[in-house]
Amino acid sequence: MNVELILKVAGVGFLVTVVYQVLSKSGRDEQAMLASVAGIIIVLLMIVGELGGLLDTVKNVFGI
């Protein structure tokens, strides 16, 4: 696994946490929830890209 990917996921998590707290304290709970869902989707998209690379490596190793 790439350390760069871990740092990106942690950075997105930190940013989403800050945005969620600011929006929640200002009474915009719906936007705060949308921000957290958007953060989850962004992280999932980053992981899906890495998962594709893993599957390609497995195919090459086994000659599929």
C-alpha positions, 0 to 999 in steps of 0.5 A: 500500500502506498503511504501517499494514499493513506495521507490523502485519505487522512487529509480528506477526513480532516477537511471533512471533519472541519467542514462538518463542525463549522456547518453544524455549529452554524445550524446547517445540519443538512449541508454538514451531512452532505459534506460528510457524504461527499467526503465518503464518496471521494475516499471511495473513489480514490480506493476504487482506483487503487483496487483496479491497479491491484486487480491488474497486478493479480491478473499479471501474476497469474497470467489471466 
